């Protein structure tokens, strides 16, 4: 039997952990034989001293097999998924899953809830009355066979060692470890029985990885470790220096997603990220011969209404409203709505996206503590993109709140977070907004150090 103290000491002293040591750690997480203090000590040692690619693959595999590994018998297409590291207004999953399903893929998308200043896909979908994020196995299989996609929660049997370790990392300042982030994300995806995965790694002031070098390190680690664990994966690094789309907030983002799917409105940056990720997933699944063909397929699925139909079937199959018109009518609405007026003339040159996300949390649209209830009605719509010229008093966004006091506090916070340059061409001018797709990360010929 490997004593926890000996495993901790090895990593403390900067030694690579053997697979047996890593398996003992994960087994101890799952069965409770490692205390929280011991798990926290090893997590801190990993944060400080890192892991080589072999260690990270071993950790990911052990956490994957700490619980159930799903199988998908008799599915009509390749089993594919996408993961985002989180942002404000990031509703891509709501469109991507039905797009890929309409193109022949099967998408059992295991999603999460909001974390910190970022939104969660499950919280968004639960604003649809009746939508069940924890279906029975029989219901999940039926929905996947009918709609081709199902966006649901992980459940207690998927990678339980990761659930315990994440809770410990969250209160011990060890969340930022790239190997631990990698193993956490990929263990759940591997346990979901996937054949291909695309990763959307956000970068910018609204992302958990604000610097490009850190985002590259995480994206490279995810792609390399996925390959080492036998899962084909690619990553895109995408911009989170402004809200993605026109809205942020749970029911409001579902409304924007339905408008997007039905062709009423498709914000250009949101469309670009969605098509780029969908096209890579179609290529990984062998559903398209190359990126131009894959992108064209994804766009046809949107324009033909096939993706909207898949989304409607998924929602109905998981207990939500029977069609998209009913879904729109049943989304809850906030009682107080007011504009955020521009304080001066100029150009919207920069936004503090993290501050915008925290303003939504303060409205009730996110959690300060794990057990907090979310109000699906609150958030923002009509958020202006960077580079837009504005006049004093012109709306920068529209606040949806429960009370007038909450709305006024949000307006003040948003005015402080949205920076207007009075002299955009002057010597102190800010750089123009960059592209929404920053870089693509492909599997390397040999594993890279993480």
Buried (B, 14 or more C-beta within 10 A) or exposed (E): EBEBEEBBBBBBEEEBBBBEBBBBBBBBBBEEEBEBEBBBBBBBBBBEBBBBBBBBBBBBBBBBBBBBBBEBEEBEBBBBBBBBBBBBBBBBBBBBBBBBBBBBBBBBBBBBBBBBBBBBBBBBBBBBEEBBBEBEEEBBBBBBBBBBBBBBBBBEEBBBBBBBBBEBBEEBEBBEBBBBBBBBBBBBBBBBBBBBBBBBBBBBBBBBBBEEEBBBBBBBBBBBBBBBBEBBBBBBBBBBBBBBBBBBBBBBBBBBBBBBBBEEEBBEBBBBBBBBBBBBBBBBBBBBEEBEBBBEBBBBBBEEBBBBBBBBBBBBBBBBBEBBEBBBEBBEEBEBEBBBBBBEBBBBBBBBBBBBBBBBBBBBBBBEEEEEEBBBBBBBBEBBBBEEEBEEEBBBBBBBBBEEEBBBBBBEBBBEBBBBBEEBEEEEEEEEBEEBBBBBBEBEEEBBEB
